Amino acid sequence: MPGTRLPFLPRLTERLAVRLVLLLTVALFPLGTVAVLTTAQTVSEARDSADRALLGMTSEAVAGKRALIESAFASANTLGPLALERHDDDEDCRELLTEFVQRSGIFNFAGLLGTNGQMQCVSSGEATNLGNTEYFTQLLERPAAMVSGQVAGIDRPEGDLLITQPIRDGSELRGFVLITVPQRGIDLMRRIRVETEPLNTVLFNHAGDILTGADDPDRLAMLPDGHALQDLTNSNAERIIRGQTAEGENATFAVAELIPRRLYALGTWPESEGVAGGMSAMIMPLILPVLMWIASLGVAYFAVYRLVLRHIRTLNRQMRRFALGHRDTPPEIIDGAPAELREVSVTFQKLTRILSRDEAELEESLAEKTVLLKEIHHRVKNNLQLIASILNLQMRQVRDPAARGVLQSVQDRVIGLATIHRSLYQSDRLSEVRADQLIDEIARQLLAIGATPGSGIDVRTHYDPVMLSPDRLVPLSLLLTEAVTNALKYVGTADEDGTPWLEIALMQKGERVELAITNSLSGPVTPAESADQDFERTRLGADLIEAFAMQLEGDLEQGEIDTDEGLVWRLCIGFSRDGAPGPVTPEDEDRFRADAPHASARAE
C-alpha cells in the first residue's frame, strides 16, 4: 500500500555493518565518479580511434580504384580544352579522342558532349543524341564532375564506370567530357586480400547509385539494413554505422568519402571489429570501478566483522546471559580481540564479579531482615491472639449482654489484626499480601463467631486475585470486620419462605479495588426504642467504617436498596491501588484457585 513503511528498515539501518557500508559508499563515491568519467573518456577516445582506423582501412582497401578514378578525372580535365578546340572539325576531334584512348591503355571510350545534348565527337562508335535522357537533364541541373554507372543512350559494356567532367570557358559551360573505365581496369586495381580488409566494399556516388558489384547478390546482402546509400551522403561524409546486414547478421559499416561529393566507399566489417568489440570495450572498463567498490566494501566489512563485530556479539551474549541470571561463573575474557575491546571485556568481567559479590551480600542481608521481620509479625500475631484469648475469658465472666457485645466487637477487631500479621508472617513477600485470601479468612472467622446457630444464612463470595500492601490491608480488614458484623446483625428475609443471605465480593477494576458487602433484610433498618445500647454500638461501627474509608481514601456508599430479591442492605467502597504492588502473578492465581473458596457456603 502507498505510504506503508516496512517495520524492519529502521532496525536494519541501526546496524553497524549497514552504516559502515553506507559511509564507505559515500566516501568512495567521488573516487568512483572520477574513475567512471576517466574510463568513459578513455573508452570514447579508444572508440573514436577504432572508428578512424576502420575508415582508414576501408579507404586503403579501395585505394587502387580511387586512384584509377581520380586519374580519369584528371585526364578528362586535361582532354576537355583540347577537344573543345577541335569541336568544329569532327574528324580531327575524333582522332584526338581515339589516340587518347589508345595511349591510356586503361580507358575504352572518350566523348565530347555539347550543351545541346549532341555527342558528335567520340573515340569509337556513332554520334549520339543524349538531349532527351535523364542523364543529360541531371548534368544541366548540376553541371559538376560525377561518376556514374550504366547510362541509357551510351552503348558501353555493363560494369563500366562513366566519368563526366564539365568544360568551362570562364564561367560559361561549353560542354562535357565523358570517359569510361572498363570493369577489367577496376579489377586490375583490386589489391591482394589481407586480414585487415573488410568483408565487403562497394563504391557509390552522390546519388546513392552502386558503382561496383551492383549485379552481385552476395555484395548486396552485405549492405546495411534500413539505411539508403543516398542518405549516407547527405549527412557526415565519413562515419561508422553499427547494425545488421540485409541477411540479419551483426556488422560494422564504415562510410569513407573517396572524392568529395562524388565518390564514396562502404566497407562491411565483422562484428568482432564493430558491435561486440565496441560494447566489450565500453562495458568492461565501466564495470571495473563497480567491482573495486564491491571489493572494498567486502574487505572493509570482513575486517570490521573480524576485528569488531564478532567480539561485540560475543560480549553481547555474555551480557545477556548475565542479565538472565546465569552468574555461576564469571564471563571469559575475549581472546583475539583488539586491545580496546579486550579492555572492555576485562572491565565487564570485573563488573560481574563485583555485582555477584554485592548481590550475594544483599541477598544475605535481605534474608536476615526478612527473618527478623517475619519474627516480629509472628510475635505481634501471638500477642494479639493472647489479647483475644483474654477477652474471651473476660466475656465468659461477664453476665451483662451489652458488655458481652462490646467485648465481642473488640475481640473481632483484634482477631482481624492478628489474621493480617499471620498472613504477613506466612507470605513469601512481606511487602504485599493476597487480599482475597485474607478477606476470605477473616469473613470465615466472623461467620463462625457472629452467625446465630441454626440461622441458615446463605453466604456468597466472589474474590478477584488482588495484591495489596499492609498499609491498605489493615484499614480494609477492619472495615470488613465492622461491615460483616453489622450485616450479620440485620440479615433477614422479606418473606417467610425465603432464605437469608450474605454476599461478599472483592473486585479489581483496572487500578481500583472495590469491596462490596450485601445482605438481605426483613424490613427497614430503624433503631428500636428498647435497644438504645445496641443502636449506640451500631453507630460506633458506622463511624469506624467511615474512618477506615477515609484512611483508604476511598468512595463509600451504603444504604438500603429495593431489588428483585427484596429489600437489601449494600455497602460498597472503592479505592485506588496506589502504593500497592502490581497485579497477581499466574502462580498466585493457581494457588488461589487451589485453596480459595469461590462457591457459596451455608453457615450452620
C-alpha positions as CSV (number, residue, x, y, z in Angstrom):
1,M,0.0,0.0,0.0
2,P,1.2,3.6,-0.7
3,G,2.8,5.1,2.3
4,T,3.3,1.8,4.1
5,R,6.7,1.7,5.9
6,L,8.5,-1.6,6.4
7,P,9.0,-2.1,10.1
8,F,12.4,-3.8,9.8
9,L,14.0,-0.9,7.9
10,P,14.7,1.3,10.9
11,R,16.2,-1.6,12.8
12,L,18.3,-2.5,9.7
13,T,19.8,1.0,9.3
14,E,20.8,0.9,13.0
15,R,23.2,-2.0,12.5
16,L,27.0,-1.1,12.4
17,A,27.6,-3.1,9.2
18,V,24.9,-1.3,7.3
19,R,26.1,2.1,8.5
20,L,29.7,1.1,7.6
21,V,28.6,0.2,4.0
22,L,26.7,3.5,3.7
23,L,29.7,5.5,4.9
24,L,32.1,3.7,2.6
25,T,29.8,4.2,-0.3
26,V,29.7,7.9,0.4
27,A,33.5,8.0,0.8
28,L,34.2,6.1,-2.3
29,F,31.6,7.9,-4.4
30,P,33.9,10.7,-5.5
31,L,36.7,8.3,-6.4
32,G,34.3,6.1,-8.3
33,T,32.8,9.0,-10.2
34,V,36.3,10.1,-11.2
35,A,37.2,6.6,-12.3
36,V,34.0,6.2,-14.2
37,L,34.4,9.5,-16.0
38,T,38.0,8.8,-16.8
39,T,37.2,5.3,-18.0
40,A,34.3,6.7,-20.1
41,Q,36.6,9.3,-21.7
42,T,39.2,6.6,-22.4
43,V,36.7,4.3,-23.9
44,S,35.3,7.1,-26.0
45,E,38.8,8.0,-27.3
46,A,39.5,4.4,-28.0
47,R,36.3,4.0,-29.8
48,D,36.9,7.1,-31.9
49,S,40.4,5.8,-32.7
50,A,39.0,2.5,-33.7
51,D,36.4,4.2,-35.9
52,R,39.1,6.2,-37.6
53,A,41.1,3.1,-38.1
54,L,38.2,1.4,-39.7
55,L,37.6,4.3,-42.0
56,G,41.3,4.4,-42.9
57,M,41.4,0.6,-43.7
58,T,38.2,1.0,-45.7
59,S,39.8,3.8,-47.8
60,E,43.0,1.7,-48.1
61,A,41.0,-1.3,-49.3
62,V,39.8,0.7,-52.4
63,A,42.9,2.9,-52.8
64,G,43.7,1.5,-56.3
65,K,40.2,2.1,-57.5
66,R,40.1,5.6,-56.2
67,A,43.5,6.3,-57.9
68,L,42.1,5.0,-61.2
69,I,39.0,7.1,-61.0
70,E,41.0,10.2,-59.9
71,S,43.3,9.7,-62.9
72,A,40.2,9.5,-65.1
73,F,39.0,12.9,-63.8
74,A,42.5,14.4,-64.3
75,S,42.6,13.0,-67.8
76,A,39.1,14.4,-68.6
77,N,40.1,17.8,-67.1
78,T,43.2,17.9,-69.4
79,L,41.4,16.5,-72.5
80,G,38.4,18.8,-72.3
81,P,40.1,22.1,-73.6
82,L,41.9,20.2,-76.4
83,A,38.7,18.5,-77.6
84,L,36.8,21.8,-77.4
85,E,39.3,23.5,-79.8
86,R,38.7,20.8,-82.4
87,H,35.0,20.6,-81.8
88,D,34.2,22.1,-85.2
89,D,36.3,19.5,-87.1
90,D,34.7,16.2,-86.3
91,E,37.5,14.1,-87.8
92,D,40.2,16.0,-86.1
93,C,38.3,15.7,-82.7
94,R,37.7,12.0,-83.2
95,E,41.4,11.4,-83.9
96,L,42.3,13.2,-80.7
97,L,40.0,11.1,-78.6
98,T,40.9,7.9,-80.3
99,E,44.6,8.5,-79.8
100,F,43.9,9.3,-76.1
101,V,42.1,6.1,-75.5
102,Q,44.7,4.0,-77.3
103,R,47.6,5.6,-75.4
104,S,45.9,5.4,-72.0
105,G,45.8,1.6,-72.1
106,I,43.0,1.7,-69.5
107,F,40.1,3.7,-70.8
108,N,38.0,2.3,-73.5
109,F,35.9,5.3,-74.5
110,A,36.0,9.1,-74.7
111,G,33.5,11.5,-76.0
112,L,32.6,15.2,-76.1
113,L,29.0,16.1,-75.2
114,G,27.8,19.5,-76.2
115,T,25.3,21.7,-74.2
116,N,22.7,20.8,-76.8
117,G,22.8,17.1,-75.9
118,Q,24.6,16.1,-79.1
119,M,27.7,13.9,-78.8
120,Q,29.3,14.2,-82.3
121,C,33.0,13.7,-81.3
122,V,33.6,10.2,-79.9
123,S,36.5,7.9,-79.8
124,S,34.5,5.0,-81.2
125,G,31.0,4.4,-82.4
126,E,28.4,6.6,-83.8
127,A,27.4,10.1,-82.8
128,T,24.7,10.0,-80.2
129,N,21.9,12.4,-79.1
130,L,21.5,12.4,-75.3
131,G,19.4,15.5,-75.1
132,N,16.2,13.6,-74.1
133,T,17.9,11.4,-71.5
134,E,17.6,11.8,-67.7
135,Y,21.3,11.7,-67.5
136,F,21.7,14.9,-69.6
137,T,18.9,16.6,-67.6
138,Q,20.8,16.0,-64.4
139,L,24.0,17.3,-66.0
140,L,22.3,20.6,-66.9
141,E,20.7,20.9,-63.4
142,R,24.0,20.1,-61.6
143,P,26.9,20.7,-64.0
144,A,29.6,19.1,-61.8
145,A,32.1,16.2,-62.1
146,M,30.5,12.9,-61.4
147,V,30.9,9.2,-61.6
148,S,28.0,7.1,-62.9
149,G,27.3,3.5,-63.8
150,Q,25.4,2.4,-66.9
151,V,23.8,5.4,-68.7
152,A,21.0,5.0,-71.2
153,G,22.0,6.2,-74.6
154,I,25.6,5.2,-74.3
155,D,26.3,1.8,-75.6
156,R,29.0,0.5,-73.3
157,P,29.7,-2.9,-71.6
158,E,27.9,-3.5,-68.3
159,G,30.0,-2.7,-65.3
160,D,32.0,0.2,-66.9
161,L,32.2,3.5,-65.0
162,L,31.3,6.7,-66.7
163,I,33.4,9.7,-65.7
164,T,31.8,13.1,-66.5
165,Q,33.8,16.3,-66.4
166,P,32.3,19.7,-67.3
167,I,34.2,22.1,-69.6
168,R,34.0,25.8,-68.8
169,D,35.3,28.9,-70.6
170,G,35.5,31.1,-67.6
171,S,32.0,30.9,-66.0
172,E,30.4,29.7,-69.3
173,L,29.6,26.0,-69.6
174,R,30.8,24.8,-73.0
175,G,30.2,21.0,-72.7
176,F,31.2,17.8,-71.0
177,V,34.0,15.3,-71.5
178,L,32.9,11.6,-71.0
179,I,35.4,8.8,-70.3
180,T,34.6,5.3,-69.4
181,V,36.7,3.0,-67.2
182,P,36.1,-0.7,-68.1
183,Q,35.4,-3.3,-65.4
184,R,38.6,-5.1,-66.2
185,G,40.6,-1.9,-65.3
186,I,38.8,-1.8,-62.0
187,D,39.6,-5.5,-61.4
188,L,43.3,-4.9,-62.1
189,M,43.3,-2.4,-59.2
190,R,42.0,-4.9,-56.7
191,R,44.6,-5.4,-54.0
192,I,45.6,-8.8,-52.6
193,R,43.2,-9.6,-49.7
194,V,44.7,-9.4,-46.2
195,E,43.3,-9.9,-42.7
196,T,42.7,-6.1,-42.2
197,E,40.4,-5.8,-45.2
198,P,36.6,-5.5,-44.8
199,L,34.3,-8.4,-45.6
200,N,32.9,-6.4,-48.5
201,T,33.4,-3.0,-50.2
202,V,31.2,-1.2,-52.6
203,L,31.6,2.1,-54.4
204,F,28.6,4.5,-54.8
205,N,28.2,8.1,-56.0
206,H,26.5,11.1,-54.5
207,A,23.1,9.9,-55.8
208,G,23.4,6.6,-53.9
209,D,24.0,4.5,-57.1
210,I,26.2,1.5,-56.6
211,L,29.1,1.6,-59.0
212,T,30.8,-1.7,-58.3
213,G,29.1,-5.0,-57.5
214,A,25.6,-3.9,-58.3
215,D,24.9,-7.2,-60.0
216,D,26.4,-9.4,-57.3
217,P,23.7,-10.6,-54.8
218,D,26.4,-11.5,-52.2
219,R,27.6,-8.0,-52.1
220,L,24.2,-6.5,-51.9
221,A,23.4,-8.8,-49.0
222,M,26.3,-7.2,-47.1
223,L,24.8,-3.7,-47.2
224,P,23.3,-2.1,-44.0
225,D,19.7,-2.9,-43.4
226,G,17.4,0.1,-43.1
227,H,19.9,2.6,-44.5
228,A,19.7,4.1,-48.0
229,L,23.0,4.8,-49.6
230,Q,21.9,8.3,-50.7
231,D,21.1,9.1,-47.0
232,L,24.7,8.3,-46.1
233,T,26.0,11.0,-48.4
234,N,23.6,13.7,-47.1
235,S,25.0,13.8,-43.6
236,N,28.5,13.4,-42.3
237,A,30.7,12.2,-45.2
238,E,32.7,9.7,-43.1
239,R,31.1,7.8,-40.3
240,I,30.6,4.4,-38.6
241,I,27.3,2.6,-38.6
242,R,26.7,-0.4,-36.2
243,G,23.8,-2.6,-37.1
244,Q,22.8,-5.6,-39.2
245,T,23.2,-6.6,-42.8
246,A,20.3,-7.4,-45.1
247,E,20.7,-11.0,-44.0
248,G,20.4,-10.1,-40.3
249,E,24.0,-10.5,-39.3
250,N,25.6,-8.0,-36.9
251,A,28.3,-6.0,-38.5
252,T,30.0,-2.6,-38.5
253,F,29.8,-0.4,-41.6
254,A,32.4,2.2,-42.4
255,V,31.5,5.0,-44.9
256,A,34.6,6.7,-46.4
257,E,34.5,9.7,-48.7
258,L,37.0,9.0,-51.5
259,I,36.4,12.0,-53.7
260,P,34.5,14.9,-52.0
261,R,30.8,14.9,-53.0
262,R,31.5,12.5,-55.9
263,L,32.7,9.0,-54.8
264,Y,32.1,7.1,-51.6
265,A,33.2,3.6,-50.3
266,L,31.1,1.4,-47.9
267,G,33.1,-1.2,-46.1
268,T,31.4,-4.0,-44.1
269,W,33.4,-5.3,-41.1
270,P,32.8,-8.3,-38.9
271,E,31.1,-8.0,-35.6
272,S,34.3,-8.6,-33.6
273,E,35.6,-5.3,-35.1
274,G,32.4,-3.5,-34.5
275,V,29.4,-4.1,-32.2
276,A,30.8,-6.8,-29.9
277,G,34.3,-5.2,-29.6
278,G,32.8,-1.8,-29.0
279,M,30.4,-2.9,-26.4
280,S,33.0,-5.0,-24.7
281,A,35.4,-2.1,-24.7
282,M,32.8,0.1,-23.1
283,I,31.3,-2.3,-20.5
284,M,34.4,-3.9,-19.1
285,P,36.2,-0.7,-18.1
286,L,33.0,0.7,-16.6
287,I,32.5,-2.5,-14.6
288,L,35.9,-2.2,-13.1
289,P,35.1,0.8,-10.7
290,V,32.0,-1.1,-9.6
291,L,34.0,-4.2,-8.9
292,M,36.5,-2.2,-7.0
293,W,33.8,-0.6,-4.9
294,I,32.2,-4.0,-4.1
295,A,35.7,-5.5,-3.3
296,S,36.5,-2.5,-1.0
297,L,33.1,-2.9,0.8
298,G,33.7,-6.7,1.2
299,V,37.2,-6.2,2.5
300,A,36.1,-3.4,4.9
301,Y,33.1,-5.4,6.1
302,F,35.3,-8.5,6.6
303,A,37.8,-6.5,8.5
304,V,35.2,-4.9,10.8
305,Y,33.5,-8.2,11.3
306,R,36.7,-9.9,12.1
307,L,38.1,-7.2,14.4
308,V,34.9,-5.7,15.9
309,L,31.5,-7.2,15.2
310,R,32.2,-10.8,16.2
311,H,33.7,-9.7,19.5
312,I,30.9,-7.3,20.2
313,R,28.4,-10.1,19.6
314,T,30.3,-12.4,22.0
315,L,30.3,-9.6,24.6
316,N,26.6,-9.1,24.0
317,R,25.9,-12.8,24.6
318,Q,27.8,-12.7,27.8
319,M,25.9,-9.6,29.0
320,R,22.5,-11.3,28.1
321,R,23.5,-14.4,30.0
322,F,24.4,-12.3,33.0
323,A,21.2,-10.3,32.8
324,L,19.2,-13.5,32.7
325,G,20.7,-14.7,35.9
326,H,23.5,-17.1,34.7
327,R,26.0,-16.0,37.2
328,D,27.6,-19.2,38.4
329,T,30.8,-18.5,36.6
330,P,32.2,-15.1,35.5
331,P,32.3,-14.5,31.8
332,E,35.6,-15.3,30.0
333,I,37.8,-12.6,28.6
334,I,37.5,-12.4,24.8
335,D,40.6,-13.9,23.1
336,G,42.0,-12.4,19.9
337,A,40.1,-9.1,20.3
338,P,41.7,-5.7,19.8
339,A,43.2,-4.0,22.8
340,E,40.2,-1.7,23.3
341,L,37.6,-4.4,23.1
342,R,39.7,-6.7,25.4
343,E,39.8,-3.9,28.0
344,V,36.0,-3.7,27.8
345,S,35.8,-7.5,28.2
346,V,38.1,-7.3,31.3
347,T,36.1,-4.5,32.7
348,F,32.9,-6.4,32.2
349,Q,34.4,-9.5,33.9
350,K,35.4,-7.4,36.9
351,L,32.0,-5.8,37.0
352,T,30.2,-9.1,37.1
353,R,32.4,-10.3,39.9
354,I,31.7,-7.1,41.9
355,L,27.9,-7.3,41.2
356,S,27.8,-11.0,42.0
357,R,29.5,-10.3,45.3
358,D,27.3,-7.4,46.2
359,E,24.2,-9.3,45.2
360,A,25.2,-12.2,47.4
361,E,25.8,-9.8,50.3
362,L,22.4,-8.0,49.7
363,E,20.6,-11.3,49.4
364,E,22.1,-12.5,52.7
365,S,21.3,-9.2,54.4
366,L,17.8,-9.3,53.0
367,A,17.3,-12.8,54.2
368,E,18.3,-11.8,57.7
369,K,16.0,-8.8,57.7
370,T,13.2,-10.9,56.3
371,V,13.6,-13.5,59.0
372,L,13.6,-10.7,61.6
373,L,10.5,-9.0,60.1
374,K,8.7,-12.3,60.0
375,E,9.6,-12.9,63.6
376,I,8.2,-9.5,64.5
377,H,4.9,-10.3,62.7
378,H,4.8,-13.7,64.4
379,R,5.3,-12.2,67.8
380,V,2.7,-9.5,67.1
381,K,0.3,-12.2,66.0
382,N,0.9,-14.2,69.1
383,N,0.3,-11.1,71.3
384,L,-2.9,-10.3,69.5
385,Q,-4.1,-13.8,69.9
386,L,-3.2,-13.7,73.6
387,I,-5.3,-10.5,73.9
388,A,-8.2,-12.2,72.0
389,S,-8.0,-15.1,74.4
390,I,-8.0,-12.8,77.4
391,L,-11.1,-11.0,76.0
392,N,-12.7,-14.4,75.5
393,L,-12.1,-15.3,79.2
394,Q,-13.5,-12.0,80.2
395,M,-16.6,-12.5,78.2
396,R,-17.3,-15.8,80.0
397,Q,-17.3,-14.0,83.3
398,V,-19.5,-11.0,82.2
399,R,-23.3,-11.5,82.5
400,D,-24.4,-8.2,81.0
401,P,-25.4,-8.8,77.3
402,A,-24.4,-5.3,76.4
403,A,-20.9,-5.7,77.9
404,R,-20.5,-9.0,76.3
405,G,-21.4,-7.4,72.9
406,V,-18.8,-4.7,73.4
407,L,-16.1,-7.3,74.3
408,Q,-17.2,-9.4,71.4
409,S,-16.7,-6.5,68.9
410,V,-13.3,-5.7,70.4
411,Q,-12.3,-9.4,70.1
412,D,-13.4,-9.4,66.4
413,R,-11.2,-6.4,65.7
414,V,-8.2,-8.0,67.5
415,I,-8.7,-11.3,65.6
416,G,-8.8,-9.4,62.4
417,L,-5.4,-7.7,63.1
418,A,-3.9,-11.0,64.2
419,T,-5.1,-12.6,61.0
420,I,-3.3,-9.8,59.0
421,H,0.0,-10.4,60.8
422,R,-0.3,-14.1,60.4
423,S,-0.7,-13.6,56.7
424,L,2.4,-11.4,56.6
425,Y,4.3,-13.9,58.6
426,Q,3.4,-16.7,56.2
427,S,3.7,-14.7,52.9
428,D,6.8,-15.0,50.7
429,R,6.8,-11.3,50.1
430,L,6.3,-9.1,53.1
431,S,5.6,-6.0,51.1
432,E,2.4,-7.5,49.7
433,V,-0.3,-9.9,50.8
434,R,-3.1,-11.7,48.9
435,A,-6.0,-9.5,49.9
436,D,-8.6,-12.0,48.6
437,Q,-7.2,-14.8,50.8
438,L,-7.1,-12.6,53.8
439,I,-10.6,-11.3,53.4
440,D,-11.9,-14.8,52.9
441,E,-10.2,-16.0,56.1
442,I,-11.5,-13.0,58.2
443,A,-15.0,-13.5,56.8
444,R,-15.0,-17.2,57.8
445,Q,-13.9,-16.3,61.3
446,L,-16.6,-13.6,61.6
447,L,-19.3,-16.0,60.3
448,A,-18.1,-18.8,62.6
449,I,-18.3,-16.4,65.6
450,G,-21.1,-14.0,64.8
451,A,-23.7,-16.1,63.0
452,T,-26.5,-17.3,65.1
453,P,-26.6,-21.1,65.3
454,G,-29.3,-22.5,63.0
455,S,-29.8,-19.3,61.1
456,G,-29.1,-21.0,57.8
457,I,-27.6,-17.9,56.2
458,D,-26.6,-18.4,52.6
459,V,-23.1,-16.9,52.2
460,R,-22.0,-16.0,48.7
461,T,-18.4,-15.0,48.0
462,H,-16.6,-13.7,44.9
463,Y,-12.9,-12.7,45.1
464,D,-10.7,-11.5,42.4
465,P,-6.9,-12.1,42.9
466,V,-5.7,-8.8,44.4
467,M,-2.3,-8.0,45.9
468,L,-2.3,-5.1,48.5
469,S,0.3,-3.6,50.8
470,P,-0.1,-3.9,54.6
471,D,-0.9,-0.2,54.8
472,R,-4.0,-0.9,52.7
473,L,-4.9,-4.2,54.2
474,V,-5.2,-3.0,57.8
475,P,-8.0,-0.5,57.3
476,L,-9.6,-2.7,54.7
477,S,-9.7,-5.7,57.1
478,L,-11.0,-3.6,60.0
479,L,-13.7,-2.1,57.7
480,L,-14.6,-5.6,56.6
481,T,-14.9,-6.7,60.2
482,E,-17.3,-3.8,61.1
483,A,-19.4,-4.3,57.9
484,V,-19.8,-8.0,58.3
485,T,-20.6,-7.7,62.0
486,N,-23.4,-5.2,61.1
487,A,-24.6,-7.3,58.2
488,L,-24.9,-10.4,60.5
489,K,-26.9,-8.3,63.0
490,Y,-29.5,-7.2,60.5
491,V,-29.6,-10.1,58.0
492,G,-33.1,-11.4,57.3
493,T,-35.7,-12.2,54.7
494,A,-38.7,-10.3,53.4
495,D,-40.9,-13.4,53.3
496,E,-41.4,-16.5,55.4
497,D,-40.3,-19.0,52.8
498,G,-37.1,-17.1,51.8
499,T,-33.6,-17.8,53.0
500,P,-31.4,-15.0,54.5
501,W,-28.2,-14.4,52.5
502,L,-25.0,-12.5,52.7
503,E,-22.8,-11.7,49.8
504,I,-19.1,-10.6,50.0
505,A,-17.3,-9.6,46.8
506,L,-13.8,-8.2,46.2
507,M,-13.2,-6.9,42.6
508,Q,-10.3,-5.4,40.8
509,K,-11.2,-2.8,38.1
510,G,-8.1,-1.6,36.5
511,E,-6.2,0.4,39.1
512,R,-9.1,0.5,41.5
513,V,-10.3,-2.1,44.0
514,E,-13.9,-2.5,45.2
515,L,-15.2,-4.3,48.3
516,A,-19.0,-4.9,48.3
517,I,-21.0,-6.4,51.2
518,T,-24.7,-7.1,50.6
519,N,-27.2,-8.8,52.8
520,S,-31.0,-9.4,52.7
521,L,-33.3,-7.5,55.0
522,S,-36.7,-8.4,56.5
523,G,-37.7,-4.7,56.7
524,P,-36.3,-1.2,57.0
525,V,-33.4,-0.8,59.5
526,T,-34.6,1.5,62.3
527,P,-33.4,1.6,66.0
528,A,-35.8,0.1,68.4
529,E,-36.7,2.2,71.5
530,S,-35.8,-0.7,73.7
531,A,-32.4,-1.3,72.2
532,D,-30.7,2.1,72.6
533,Q,-27.5,0.5,73.6
534,D,-27.5,-1.8,70.5
535,F,-28.1,1.2,68.4
536,E,-25.1,3.0,70.0
537,R,-22.9,0.1,69.2
538,T,-24.1,0.1,65.6
539,R,-23.5,3.8,65.4
540,L,-19.9,3.2,66.6
541,G,-19.5,0.6,63.9
542,A,-20.7,3.0,61.2
543,D,-18.3,5.7,62.5
544,L,-15.4,3.2,62.3
545,I,-16.4,2.2,58.8
546,E,-16.3,5.9,57.7
547,A,-12.9,6.4,59.4
548,F,-11.4,3.3,57.8
549,A,-12.8,4.5,54.4
550,M,-11.1,7.9,54.9
551,Q,-7.8,6.0,55.6
552,L,-8.2,4.2,52.3
553,E,-9.1,7.5,50.6
554,G,-12.0,5.6,49.0
555,D,-15.5,6.3,47.9
556,L,-18.0,4.8,50.4
557,E,-21.6,4.1,49.5
558,Q,-24.1,2.3,51.8
559,G,-27.8,2.1,52.3
560,E,-31.0,0.2,51.6
561,I,-31.8,-0.9,48.0
562,D,-35.0,-2.4,46.7
563,T,-34.1,-5.3,44.3
564,D,-35.8,-8.2,42.7
565,E,-34.7,-10.3,45.6
566,G,-36.4,-7.9,48.0
567,L,-35.1,-5.2,50.3
568,V,-31.2,-5.5,50.8
569,W,-28.5,-3.5,52.5
570,R,-25.4,-2.8,50.5
571,L,-22.1,-1.4,51.5
572,C,-19.5,-0.7,48.7
573,I,-16.1,1.0,49.0
574,G,-13.8,1.7,46.0
575,F,-10.3,2.9,46.4
576,S,-7.1,3.2,44.4
577,R,-4.3,0.7,44.5
578,D,-1.7,3.5,44.8
579,G,1.2,2.3,46.8
580,A,0.2,-1.3,46.3
581,P,2.3,-3.9,44.3
582,G,1.4,-5.0,40.8
583,P,-1.2,-7.5,39.7
584,V,-1.2,-11.0,40.9
585,T,1.2,-13.4,39.1
586,P,-0.1,-16.5,37.4
587,E,1.5,-18.6,40.1
588,D,-0.5,-16.7,42.7
589,E,-3.7,-17.3,40.7
590,D,-3.0,-21.0,40.6
591,R,-2.5,-21.2,44.3
592,F,-5.6,-19.1,44.8
593,R,-7.8,-21.4,42.7
594,A,-6.5,-24.4,44.6
595,D,-7.4,-23.1,48.1
596,A,-9.7,-20.1,47.9
597,P,-13.5,-20.6,48.3
598,H,-15.4,-19.3,45.2
599,A,-18.6,-21.3,45.7
600,S,-21.4,-20.4,48.0
601,A,-21.3,-21.7,51.6
602,R,-24.0,-22.1,54.1
603,A,-23.4,-21.1,57.8
604,E,-24.7,-23.7,60.2
